[in-house]
């Protein structure tokens, strides 16, 4: 979701890569709640962080404590920021309750990325 908002809100002025320490598909509920906000993340992929070791990043952003705590050493002079968001995929309950959890996390990520794009951490062209 963060990748989707960073791409959308920056209007292509920044290059965004998304990676993780585990490779898996995008959760269908995340796709659905982002679609509700007019953003299509259905073609996003989960790439392994090792694929990006040669890229000179300006900013490395982690969005969950699990990734921050388990991420292997990633050599970079980039500014590192961390913001933990609740993982809605771990919520139990009815379908509507789980979708509400995805919406809540989506809204938190949207606000965070909008603020991040206004910060000096990103050098937009």
N, C-alpha and C positions, 0 to 999 in steps of 0.2 A: 504494500500500500504506500509506503514511503517513497519507493521508486516512482510509482504512478503520480503521486502529488508533486514530487520534485521535477519530474519531466513536464507535467502539465502546467504547474504554476510558474516555472521559469521560462515557459514559452520557447524552449529550445536553446536558451542562452547558456546553459551549462550541460556538460556531458555527465550522465549518471550511469553508474555501473551498480549492479546489485549482486551480492554474493553472500554465501553463508558457509557454515562449517559442515552442513549437511545438505545434500542435493535432493530435492524433491519438487513436485509440481506445486503450482499455486492453488491454494485452497479455493474450491468452488464458491464458498460463502464470501470470501474476500473479493472474488471476481464480481459477485452479485452486488455487494454493498458499494463497491467502487462504481459499478455501472449505474447504480441509483444516483450517484453524484456526477454522472456524465464522463467517467474515465474508464477506458477499456484496458484492463491489465491481463486479459485472457491469453495474450501471446508472451507474457513475461515468463522468464525461466529462472530457475534457481541454480546459479552457477557456483562452483566451488571456489573459495577464496584463492586457492593456488593458481587459478587461471589468470590472475591479475597482478602477480608479483612484479612484472616488468613495467607496470604503468606508474608514472610519477604523479600520484594523487596530490591534490591540494588539501582535501578533507576526507577523513575516514569517519563514518558515522555508524555506530552500533545502536540498534533499537530494541535489544532485549538483553537482560542480564546473562542469560545462558550463553549468548554469543560472546559477550564481553569477557566472561570468565573462562570460556573454553576455546577462544580463538587462538590459533597458533601465532607465534611471533610473525609479524608482517612488517618487514623492513620498509620504512618510509619516513620522510621528513614532514609528512602531512600533519595538519592539525587533527587531533582526534577528539571527537565528541561522543558522548553516550547519553541516551535517554531511554529508559526502560518503559515499554508499553505493556499493558496486560495482553496476554496471549489468548485471544478469543477462541482459538481452536481447542483450548483446554477446558472451556466452560462446559458444564453439563446442565441438562435441563431440556425443556421442550424446544422444538425447532424455532419458534418465535423468540424464545429467551436467548438462544444461541445467536440468532440473527441480530438481536438487540445488542449483544456483547460485541459482535463484529462492528455494528454501527458506532458504538461508543468508542471503540479503539480507532476506527476510521476517523471519527471526528477529532480525537486527540492528535492523531498523526497529521491530519490536515492543518490544524492550528499550529502544531510544532514546525512543520515544514514551511508554512507561510512565514512564520517568524524567522526561521533559519535563513530563508532567502533574502530577508532584509538585513541580515547580520553581516559584519565584516569578514566572517569566515569564508564566505563565498565570493569569488572574484568573477562577477558576471561581465560578459563582454558587452 
